[in-house]
Amino acid sequence: MGGSNPGIVGRDPNSRSPKTPGSTGLNDFADPNIGDRRLGNTQGPLGMNDLAMPTSEVVAGAGVLDLEYEVVAKSLTSETTAFKKVESIGNSATLGRHGTSYFIHGNNRIHIKNASRGTDLFKIFRVFRVWSAPLDPSTHNRTGPYSTGAEKNWFINDGTGGTLWIDVPGQQIPMLANARKKERHLTEFLVGIEGRPSVGGLYFIVIVDATPSEYQVSMYEARRYSGEMWQNEIFPKGFKFWGDSDNASVERLSKTEPDTNETSANIVSNYGGWQKFPQSR
């Protein structure tokens, strides 16, 4: 690779080097103290290979890599690894049995635009944070603030490093009606390409509602972050995971409540609205 490779354009080998400032005021690899770091065979300052950084990396004959979020109308559990054994109930796209619980879930796919080599050759970077709030079963409205058991500036590693770009975000809910809480679960996701932070990333939320008798899944539009914001504002401490629980430090987003909720985001699909749970056996 490198600037002299005719298959990669967007880097001028005659005017830039690891020691010279780039267009953003940092050198090409986002570390002004990088010194004599050798290219390609060492880990960069954000834990990624030095050559995997520039947004302007363009494969000859294609465009700049970009991410696109798609809400999928059918169940994708059978195409995943972790939820392959979920038994879909009827023709439902959002309800299945998982062990002794129901699994209520949405379905999404991330597309890598201009990925001429194929999406499955790129590794996903994905972290999440879960909130819950009480729900009024008669109005289906949230009746209190969101809370989370996690430290509020931590997002948790979820599938980072894999090449599967589909997901079935959801919650496990008891099958027994009298064991189900009247609760709204909101999950925030941050998704990018591992090793290519300058491509930027996506933020979106998925909401799972459950009462003793009904459930609903709501999927919302994704928010796009530029590569500069992804690196410098969302993940200024880098993309390293910390501790046994695989926590990632995220900045700029709210630490006291979800950064986006059901009133501030545009809904894409709720899969037909509220659905009845099957009768308990």
C-alpha positions as CSV (number, residue, x, y, z in Angstrom):
1,M,0.0,0.0,0.0
2,G,1.2,3.5,0.6
3,G,1.1,6.6,-1.6
4,S,2.9,5.0,-4.5
5,N,0.4,2.2,-5.0
6,P,-1.6,3.0,-8.2
7,G,-4.6,1.2,-6.7
8,I,-5.0,3.7,-3.9
9,V,-5.4,7.4,-4.5
10,G,-6.1,10.4,-2.3
11,R,-2.6,10.7,-0.7
12,D,0.2,12.8,-2.3
13,P,3.4,10.9,-1.7
14,N,5.5,14.0,-2.7
15,S,3.9,16.4,-0.2
16,R,3.0,14.3,2.8
17,S,4.8,11.9,5.1
18,P,4.3,10.6,8.6
19,K,6.3,13.6,9.8
20,T,4.4,16.4,8.1
21,P,1.1,18.1,9.0
22,G,-2.0,16.9,7.2
23,S,-5.1,19.0,6.2
24,T,-6.6,18.8,9.7
25,G,-3.6,20.1,11.5
26,L,-2.3,16.7,12.4
27,N,0.0,14.4,10.4
28,D,-1.6,11.8,8.1
29,F,-2.0,9.3,11.0
30,A,-3.6,11.6,13.5
31,D,-0.7,11.7,15.9
32,P,1.7,14.8,15.8
33,N,4.3,12.8,17.7
34,I,4.4,9.8,15.5
35,G,8.1,10.3,14.6
36,D,9.7,7.5,12.7
37,R,6.8,5.0,13.0
38,R,7.1,2.4,10.2
39,L,4.1,2.0,8.0
40,G,1.8,-1.0,7.8
41,N,3.5,-3.3,10.4
42,T,2.8,-1.4,13.7
43,Q,-0.3,-0.4,15.6
44,G,-1.3,3.2,15.1
45,P,-2.2,5.7,17.9
46,L,-5.8,4.6,17.9
47,G,-5.0,0.9,18.0
48,M,-5.3,0.5,14.2
49,N,-2.9,-0.1,11.4
50,D,-1.3,3.2,10.2
51,L,-2.4,2.8,6.7
52,A,-6.1,2.3,7.6
53,M,-6.7,5.9,8.6
54,P,-7.4,8.3,5.7
55,T,-11.0,9.1,4.7
56,S,-9.7,9.9,1.2
57,E,-8.6,6.4,0.6
58,V,-10.3,5.5,-2.6
59,V,-10.0,2.2,-4.5
60,A,-9.3,2.9,-8.1
61,G,-12.5,2.8,-10.1
62,A,-14.7,3.3,-7.0
63,G,-15.7,6.1,-4.6
64,V,-14.9,7.0,-1.0
65,L,-16.1,4.4,1.5
66,D,-19.3,5.3,3.3
67,L,-21.8,3.6,5.6
68,E,-25.5,3.3,5.0
69,Y,-28.1,2.0,7.5
70,E,-31.0,-0.2,6.4
71,V,-34.0,-1.4,8.5
72,V,-34.9,-4.9,7.3
73,A,-38.6,-6.0,7.3
74,K,-38.0,-9.7,7.8
75,S,-36.4,-11.6,10.7
76,L,-32.6,-12.0,10.3
77,T,-32.0,-14.2,13.4
78,S,-31.3,-17.3,11.2
79,E,-28.5,-15.4,9.5
80,T,-26.7,-14.4,12.7
81,T,-24.3,-16.5,14.8
82,A,-25.5,-15.7,18.4
83,F,-29.2,-16.0,17.6
84,K,-29.2,-18.7,15.0
85,K,-31.1,-21.0,17.3
86,V,-33.9,-18.5,18.0
87,E,-37.2,-20.1,17.0
88,S,-39.3,-17.6,15.1
89,I,-43.0,-17.6,16.1
90,G,-45.3,-17.8,13.1
91,N,-44.3,-15.3,10.5
92,S,-43.2,-12.6,13.0
93,A,-40.2,-10.5,12.0
94,T,-39.7,-9.4,15.6
95,L,-40.7,-12.2,18.0
96,G,-39.0,-15.6,18.7
97,R,-38.3,-18.1,21.4
98,H,-34.8,-18.2,22.9
99,G,-34.4,-20.7,25.6
100,T,-37.0,-20.1,28.2
101,S,-37.6,-16.5,27.1
102,Y,-39.1,-14.6,24.3
103,F,-36.7,-12.6,22.1
104,I,-38.1,-9.4,20.9
105,H,-35.9,-7.8,18.3
106,G,-35.5,-5.5,15.3
107,N,-33.5,-6.3,12.1
108,N,-30.9,-4.1,10.4
109,R,-28.1,-4.2,7.9
110,I,-25.2,-1.9,7.4
111,H,-24.0,-1.4,3.8
112,I,-20.5,-0.2,3.0
113,K,-21.0,1.9,-0.1
114,N,-18.2,1.7,-2.7
115,A,-16.8,-1.4,-1.1
116,S,-15.6,-3.0,-4.3
117,R,-13.9,-5.9,-2.4
118,G,-17.2,-6.9,-0.7
119,T,-18.6,-6.0,2.7
120,D,-17.6,-9.3,4.3
121,L,-13.9,-8.3,3.9
122,F,-14.3,-5.4,6.3
123,K,-14.6,-5.8,10.1
124,I,-17.4,-4.1,12.0
125,F,-16.8,-1.8,15.0
126,R,-20.0,-1.7,17.1
127,V,-20.7,-0.6,20.6
128,F,-24.0,-0.1,22.5
129,R,-25.6,1.4,25.6
130,V,-29.0,0.3,27.1
131,W,-31.5,2.4,29.0
132,S,-34.9,1.4,30.5
133,A,-38.0,3.4,31.6
134,P,-41.4,2.6,33.0
135,L,-44.3,2.3,30.6
136,D,-48.0,2.8,30.9
137,P,-49.7,-0.2,29.3
138,S,-53.0,1.6,28.7
139,T,-51.5,4.6,26.8
140,H,-48.2,3.0,25.7
141,N,-46.4,6.1,26.8
142,R,-43.2,6.3,28.9
143,T,-44.0,7.5,32.4
144,G,-40.6,8.2,33.8
145,P,-37.0,9.1,32.9
146,Y,-34.6,6.6,31.4
147,S,-32.0,4.9,33.6
148,T,-29.0,2.7,32.9
149,G,-27.0,0.3,35.0
150,A,-23.8,1.2,33.1
151,E,-21.4,4.0,33.8
152,K,-23.0,6.6,31.6
153,N,-20.0,7.5,29.5
154,W,-19.2,3.8,28.7
155,F,-20.5,1.9,25.7
156,I,-20.1,-1.9,25.6
157,N,-18.4,-3.9,22.9
158,D,-20.9,-5.8,20.8
159,G,-19.5,-7.9,18.0
160,T,-16.6,-5.7,17.1
161,G,-14.1,-7.4,14.9
162,G,-16.5,-9.7,13.1
163,T,-17.4,-9.5,9.4
164,L,-21.2,-9.9,9.8
165,W,-22.9,-6.6,9.0
166,I,-26.4,-7.6,10.0
167,D,-27.9,-7.4,13.5
168,V,-31.0,-8.3,15.5
169,P,-31.0,-5.8,18.4
170,G,-33.5,-6.7,21.0
171,Q,-34.4,-7.9,24.5
172,Q,-35.1,-11.2,26.2
173,I,-38.5,-11.1,27.9
174,P,-40.1,-13.7,30.2
175,M,-42.6,-16.0,28.6
176,L,-44.9,-15.9,31.7
177,A,-47.1,-12.9,31.5
178,N,-47.0,-12.2,35.2
179,A,-43.2,-12.0,35.1
180,R,-43.1,-9.3,32.4
181,K,-42.4,-5.8,33.4
182,K,-44.2,-2.8,31.9
183,E,-41.0,-1.3,30.4
184,R,-39.4,0.5,27.5
185,H,-35.9,-0.5,26.5
186,L,-33.9,2.0,24.4
187,T,-30.5,0.9,23.0
188,E,-28.1,3.3,21.5
189,F,-25.6,2.0,18.9
190,L,-22.4,3.4,17.4
191,V,-21.2,1.6,14.3
192,G,-18.2,2.1,12.1
193,I,-15.5,0.1,10.2
194,E,-12.8,-1.3,12.4
195,G,-9.4,0.0,11.5
196,R,-10.9,2.8,9.3
197,P,-12.2,5.5,11.7
198,S,-11.7,8.3,9.1
199,V,-14.7,6.8,7.2
200,G,-16.8,8.0,10.1
201,G,-19.7,6.2,11.7
202,L,-23.4,5.9,12.5
203,Y,-25.5,6.5,15.6
204,F,-29.0,5.1,15.9
205,I,-31.5,3.8,18.5
206,V,-33.8,0.8,18.7
207,I,-36.7,0.7,21.2
208,V,-38.3,-2.5,22.5
209,D,-41.6,-2.0,24.5
210,A,-43.2,-4.7,26.5
211,T,-46.2,-5.1,28.8
212,P,-47.7,-8.2,30.3
213,S,-49.8,-8.7,27.1
214,E,-48.2,-6.7,24.3
215,Y,-44.9,-5.7,22.7
216,Q,-43.6,-3.4,20.0
217,V,-40.2,-2.8,18.3
218,S,-39.4,0.6,16.9
219,M,-36.5,1.4,14.5
220,Y,-35.2,4.9,14.1
221,E,-33.1,6.7,11.5
222,A,-29.4,6.7,11.7
223,R,-27.3,9.8,12.4
224,R,-24.1,10.2,10.3
225,Y,-20.8,11.3,11.9
226,S,-17.9,12.5,9.7
227,G,-14.5,10.9,10.1
228,E,-13.2,14.0,11.9
229,M,-16.0,14.0,14.4
230,W,-15.9,10.2,14.9
231,Q,-12.2,10.4,15.9
232,N,-11.9,13.7,17.6
233,E,-15.3,14.2,19.3
234,I,-17.0,10.8,19.7
235,F,-13.9,8.7,20.4
236,P,-11.2,11.2,21.4
237,K,-9.6,8.6,23.7
238,G,-9.3,6.1,20.9
239,F,-11.1,2.8,20.1
240,K,-9.5,0.6,22.7
241,F,-11.7,-1.4,25.0
242,W,-11.1,-1.2,28.7
243,G,-11.4,-3.8,31.5
244,D,-13.1,-7.2,31.6
245,S,-16.5,-5.8,30.4
246,D,-15.1,-4.5,27.1
247,N,-16.1,-0.9,27.7
248,A,-15.3,1.9,25.2
249,S,-15.1,5.5,26.4
250,V,-17.4,7.7,24.4
251,E,-17.5,11.5,24.6
252,R,-19.8,14.3,23.3
253,L,-23.0,12.2,23.8
254,S,-25.2,12.8,26.8
255,K,-24.1,11.0,29.9
256,T,-27.4,11.5,31.9
257,E,-29.9,10.2,29.4
258,P,-30.0,8.8,25.8
259,D,-28.6,11.2,23.4
260,T,-31.7,10.6,21.2
261,N,-35.0,9.3,22.3
262,E,-38.5,8.5,20.9
263,T,-39.4,12.2,20.7
264,S,-36.3,13.5,19.0
265,A,-35.6,10.9,16.3
266,N,-37.5,10.0,13.2
267,I,-39.0,6.5,13.2
268,V,-38.4,4.3,10.2
269,S,-40.5,1.3,11.1
270,N,-42.4,-0.2,14.0
271,Y,-43.2,-3.5,12.2
272,G,-47.0,-2.9,12.2
273,G,-47.2,-1.5,15.7
274,W,-48.2,-3.2,18.9
275,Q,-48.6,-7.0,18.8
276,K,-50.1,-9.4,21.3
277,F,-47.9,-12.0,23.0
278,P,-49.0,-15.6,22.3
279,Q,-51.2,-17.1,25.1
280,S,-49.1,-18.6,27.9
281,R,-49.0,-22.3,27.8
